[in-house]
Amino acid sequence: MKKGIGLLVLVMILMSCNSGKKNNDAYSSVDKSSKASNHPGKKLMETNCYICHSPTATEDIRIGPPMIAIKKHYKNDNTTKEEFIASMQAWIKNPNEEDARMFGAVKRFGVMPKQAFPEETIAQISEYMYDFEIEQPEWFEAHFNKERGNGQGMGNGKEKGKGNRMGNGKRMQNQQAQTNLQDLPYGERGLKYALTTKAVLGKNLMETIQKKGTLEALAFCNERAYPLTDSMAVVHNATIKRVSDKPRNPNNKANTEELEYIKTFKKVVANSEEATPIVKETDDNVRVYYPITTNTMCLQCHGKPNETLENSTLAKIRSLYPMDKAIGYDVNEVRGIWSITFDK
């Protein structure tokens, strides 16, 4: 009898321990998910990187490798966080074909345009990428396995202590796609509208440059930029404009209020600070403003004559836009702002 009671007590203790472990694992998972969602690098990555490296873009229409691919080519079992961050900083400061680790991406998309970001921004994005699971496209698992099978991978294998988490990535990507933009705070919502529109314009512009050259890209901007922007405005049920203090098209001239916001963003960028949306509310609607900054690709059409802007391109600009003022820029300058208006 005593042996039976003792056995029963032992079983109950073991079950209690096992239950406690499961609960601890659950709490640990929830805690890590919360930390990931609240990490500043997550939002910075979505704002600064997803234009070209979106996890939701299908394989045939993407204009750059997804962030999960970058992570897997720069991080292996022996990579420290400090080394990973340093590699990201070095590449962003000087993207070039000789130092590239993703040869297939360079062959398909070309070298990433040089852009200037605050070092702290890159550090926070890199830290988030290193510490947490990041979203991945549904096609990525098969693509990555095929790449490894062909001997093109980096030999990273599975992330240390984490196993194969492809399925988790799919679930995260699906959750992202189901996010209702109207539930976001006004600033984030307006920013999403701007960035999704920028992604559509950027994809079409980059494809035109790669396939047909800079002169054809000018024709694309002249003929297709407004219709594509208007189509995104319909999708989001918002008014979406790009305005500037130095417009190429007179229709994009900033008004007095917008000129003040452009000045504000110029100070932010000049101080190497991370820009955040400016939100203005009225009784019925919301207006959100966010800067448009230049990178090396932009300078092909907006750079300095006889330096980054070729004479043939300048002649084409003069023929299409006789009143053009949008030249003379360098990398990481505010060329204008997004002006987004939607109902409350």
Buried (B, 14 or more C-beta within 10 A) or exposed (E): EEEEEEEEEEEEEEEEEEEEEEEEEEEEEEEEEEEBEEBBBBBBBBBBBBBBBBBBBEEEEBBBBBBBBBBBBBBBEEBEEEEBBEBBBEBBEEBEEEEBEBEBBBEEBBBBBBBBBBEEBBBBBBBBBBBBBBBBBBBBBEBBEEBBEEEEBBEBEEBEEEEEBBEBBBEBBEEBEEEEBEEEEBBBBBBBBBBBBBBBBBBBBBBBBEEEEBBEBBEBBBEBBBEBBEEBBEEBEBBBBBBBBBBBBEEBBBEEEBBEBBEBBBEBBEEEEBBBBBBEEEEEBBBBBBBBBBBBBBBBBBBEEEEBBBEEBBEBBEEBBEEBEBBBBBBBBBBBBBBBBBEE
